[in-house]
Amino acid sequence: MANGAAQTWWRQIEWRKVGVSLTVVPFLLFAVLFMILPAGSLLIESFRNAQGQWTLANFADMNDPMIIEAYSMSLRISFTTAIIGAIIGLLVAYAVTVGGLPRGIRTAILTFSGVASNFAGVPLAFAFVATLGRTGIITVLLAQLGINLYKNGFSLYSYIGLVIVYVYFQFPLMVLVMTPALDGLRREWREASAILGANTAQYWRHVALPILMPAILAGMVLLFGNAFGAFATAYALTGGTLTMVTNVIAQEMSGDVLHNEALAYALATGMIVIMTITIGTYTVLQRRAERWLRA
């Protein structure tokens, strides 16, 4: 009896689904080794001092004005570039979808967006130095036309310069997020609004924008998290002169003057909390946006 039941259970196993499930194992292993374990280690070490004793002093030290300014600077840059990148990205996505640009141009823009959204770090900083630095190509060309950017107050190595560099990889990400959402707007909705007497402005105000709003907000949240977690671009461009939380963490981990690994762990834990809230908000908004695409 027991053998017969075991054989029946063995036959009922859907081995195809088991095989498909096993393909997820490498991803789960990667997530555990390179995401969950490091995050857990940061959380534990943030509650210990240099002697390994449990303490809350690391988080109390975060009241330092320099650290508050670092978080403020990172948040300001993230909010600013998220808003600017969202506006530019939305306009570009509109042009390649509803705007009716030729398919070749659409393909070129989407290809560029896929590359540019991942082009960051030291190579991006070097590219902008070669373009808008004191001896950059555009700077020299404008100087020959009588426009001296740096004498007029512009500096690539300032807050404004960093915003410009961040927007370069922010707006292509928004293009990639908004293109499927704009493609999901059905022609029937516009035709129905026209039959009911709505003009183009009324259609976008009362029909299209309410449908797109979750996707737009999700894109802005994604851009905020993308900028908040960036490190190499800002550090390579400004050399740590701008007080950002990522730069402070680097200084606390390997600096000669500032060196407090426990405080760095606490700062990193604070960033993880902010990023977790960001990812959670993005997930909720994205699910609301996808309901219209599945309808």
C-alpha positions in Angstrom: 0.0 0.0 0.0 2.7 2.4 1.0 4.8 1.6 -2.1 1.8 2.1 -4.3 1.1 5.5 -2.8 4.7 6.6 -3.2 4.7 5.5 -6.8 1.5 7.5 -7.5 3.0 10.6 -5.8 6.2 10.2 -7.9 4.2 10.1 -11.1 2.2 13.1 -10.2 5.3 15.3 -9.9 5.4 17.8 -12.8 9.1 17.4 -13.6 8.9 20.2 -16.2 7.9 22.7 -13.6 10.6 21.4 -11.2 13.2 21.9 -14.0 11.9 25.4 -14.7 12.1 26.2 -10.9 15.7 25.0 -10.7 16.7 27.7 -13.2 15.9 30.3 -10.6 18.4 28.8 -8.2 21.5 30.7 -9.5 19.6 34.0 -9.2 18.5 33.2 -5.7 22.1 32.2 -4.8 23.4 35.4 -6.3 20.9 37.5 -4.4 21.7 35.8 -1.1 25.5 36.1 -1.5 25.7 39.6 -2.9 22.6 41.3 -1.5 21.1 39.7 1.5 24.2 38.7 3.3 26.1 42.0 2.8 23.0 43.9 3.9 22.7 41.8 7.0 26.3 42.2 7.8 26.0 46.0 7.5 23.0 46.0 9.8 24.8 43.9 12.4 28.1 45.9 12.3 26.2 49.2 12.5 25.2 48.3 16.1 28.8 47.5 17.1 31.7 49.7 18.1 35.4 49.3 17.3 35.7 46.8 20.2 32.9 44.7 18.9 30.5 45.7 21.7 26.8 46.3 21.0 25.9 50.0 21.0 23.6 52.7 19.5 26.4 55.3 19.5 26.9 54.9 15.8 23.4 56.1 15.0 23.7 58.9 17.6 26.8 60.1 15.8 24.7 60.6 12.7 23.4 63.9 14.3 26.7 65.5 13.3 26.0 68.6 11.1 28.4 67.2 8.4 26.5 64.0 8.1 23.1 65.8 8.1 24.5 68.0 5.3 25.7 64.9 3.4 22.2 63.3 3.5 20.7 66.6 2.6 23.0 67.0 -0.4 22.3 63.4 -1.6 18.6 63.8 -1.3 18.6 67.2 -3.1 20.6 65.9 -6.0 18.4 62.8 -6.2 15.1 64.8 -6.1 16.4 67.4 -8.6 17.7 64.9 -11.1 14.6 62.7 -10.7 12.3 65.6 -11.6 14.4 66.9 -14.5 15.1 63.4 -15.8 11.4 62.5 -15.6 10.3 65.6 -17.5 12.9 65.2 -20.3 12.4 61.4 -20.5 8.6 61.7 -20.6 8.9 64.2 -23.5 11.3 62.0 -25.4 9.1 58.9 -24.8 6.1 60.8 -26.0 7.9 61.8 -29.2 8.9 58.1 -30.0 5.4 56.7 -29.3 2.5 59.1 -29.6 4.5 61.7 -31.5 4.8 59.3 -34.5 8.5 59.5 -35.1 9.8 57.1 -37.8 10.5 53.6 -36.6 14.2 54.0 -37.3 14.5 57.0 -35.1 12.5 55.3 -32.4 14.8 52.3 -32.5 17.9 54.5 -32.4 16.6 56.5 -29.4 15.6 53.4 -27.4 19.0 51.8 -28.2 20.7 55.0 -26.9 18.5 55.0 -23.8 19.5 51.4 -23.0 23.2 52.2 -23.3 23.1 55.7 -21.7 21.0 54.6 -18.7 23.9 52.2 -17.7 26.7 54.5 -18.7 27.9 55.9 -15.3 30.8 55.9 -13.0 34.4 57.0 -13.9 33.9 56.7 -17.7 30.9 59.1 -17.6 32.8 61.6 -15.4 35.8 61.5 -17.8 33.5 62.0 -20.8 32.0 65.2 -19.3 35.4 66.5 -18.2 36.5 66.1 -21.8 33.3 67.8 -23.0 32.5 70.5 -20.4 35.6 70.7 -18.3 37.8 73.8 -18.2 39.5 72.7 -21.4 36.7 70.6 -22.7 35.6 70.6 -26.4 32.3 72.5 -25.9 34.0 74.9 -23.4 36.7 75.8 -25.9 34.2 76.2 -28.8 32.0 78.5 -26.7 35.1 80.5 -25.7 35.9 81.1 -29.3 32.4 82.5 -29.7 33.0 84.8 -26.8 31.1 82.8 -24.2 33.3 81.8 -21.2 31.3 79.4 -19.1 33.6 79.3 -16.1 34.0 83.1 -15.9 30.2 83.4 -16.0 30.0 81.2 -12.9 29.5 77.7 -14.3 31.6 74.8 -13.0 31.3 71.2 -13.9 32.7 70.3 -10.5 29.8 72.0 -8.6 26.3 71.1 -7.7 24.9 72.3 -11.0 27.6 70.4 -12.9 26.8 67.2 -11.0 23.1 67.6 -11.8 23.9 67.9 -15.5 26.0 64.7 -15.4 23.3 62.8 -13.5 20.6 63.9 -15.8 22.6 62.3 -18.7 21.9 58.8 -17.3 18.6 59.6 -15.6 16.4 60.7 -18.5 17.2 57.6 -20.7 16.0 55.4 -17.8 12.7 57.4 -17.8 12.4 56.8 -21.5 12.7 53.1 -21.0 10.1 53.2 -18.2 7.5 55.4 -20.0 7.7 54.0 -23.5 5.7 50.8 -22.7 3.2 52.8 -20.6 2.6 55.2 -23.5 2.4 52.3 -26.0 -0.3 50.9 -23.7 -2.6 53.8 -24.3 -5.4 52.4 -26.4 -6.7 54.1 -29.5 -10.3 53.2 -28.4 -9.9 55.5 -25.3 -9.0 58.5 -27.4 -11.8 57.7 -29.9 -14.3 57.3 -27.1 -13.3 60.7 -25.6 -13.6 62.3 -29.0 -17.1 60.9 -29.5 -18.1 62.4 -26.1 -16.8 65.8 -27.3 -13.4 66.0 -25.6 -10.6 67.8 -27.4 -7.0 66.7 -27.2 -6.2 68.7 -24.1 -9.2 67.3 -22.3 -8.3 63.8 -23.3 -4.8 64.1 -21.9 -6.0 65.8 -18.7 -9.0 63.6 -17.9 -8.1 60.2 -19.5 -4.4 59.7 -20.5 -2.6 61.5 -17.5 -4.7 59.7 -14.8 -3.8 56.4 -16.5 -0.1 57.3 -16.9 0.3 58.9 -13.4 1.2 55.7 -11.6 3.9 55.0 -14.2 5.2 58.5 -14.1 5.4 58.5 -10.3 7.0 55.0 -10.4 9.6 56.3 -12.9 10.4 59.3 -10.7 10.8 57.1 -7.7 13.1 54.8 -9.7 15.2 57.8 -10.8 15.5 59.0 -7.3 16.8 55.7 -6.1 19.1 55.5 -9.1 20.7 58.8 -8.2 20.7 58.3 -4.5 22.8 55.1 -4.8 25.3 56.5 -7.3 28.8 56.9 -6.0 31.6 56.6 -8.6 30.4 59.4 -10.9 30.2 62.0 -8.1 33.4 60.9 -6.5 35.4 60.9 -9.7 34.0 64.2 -10.9 34.2 66.2 -7.7 37.0 64.4 -5.8 34.8 64.3 -2.7 34.5 68.1 -2.5 30.7 67.8 -2.4 29.6 66.4 0.9 27.4 63.5 -0.1 26.6 60.5 2.0 28.4 58.1 -0.3 31.6 60.2 -0.2 31.4 60.4 3.6 31.1 56.6 3.8 34.2 56.2 1.6 36.1 58.7 3.8 35.1 56.9 7.0 36.1 53.5 5.6 39.5 54.4 4.1 40.3 58.0 5.0 43.4 59.0 6.9 41.7 61.9 8.8 38.2 60.5 9.1 38.2 56.8 9.9 35.3 55.2 11.7 34.1 52.0 10.1 31.3 51.6 12.6 29.9 55.0 11.6 30.2 54.1 8.0 28.2 51.0 8.6 25.5 53.1 10.2 25.5 55.5 7.3 25.2 52.6 4.9 22.3 51.2 6.9 20.5 54.5 6.6 21.0 54.4 2.9 19.6 50.8 2.8 16.5 52.0 4.7 15.9 54.8 2.2 16.5 52.5 -0.8 14.1 49.9 0.7 11.4 52.5 1.0 12.1 53.7 -2.5 11.9 50.2 -4.0 8.7 49.4 -2.1 7.1 52.6 -3.3 8.2 51.9 -6.9 6.8 48.3 -6.7 3.4 49.5 -5.5 3.2 52.2 -8.2 4.4 49.9 -10.9 1.7 47.3 -10.1 -1.0 50.0 -10.3 0.4 51.1 -13.7 0.4 47.6 -15.0 -3.3 47.1 -14.3 -4.1 49.3 -17.2 -1.7 47.4 -19.5 -3.3 44.1 -18.6 -6.8 45.4 -19.0 
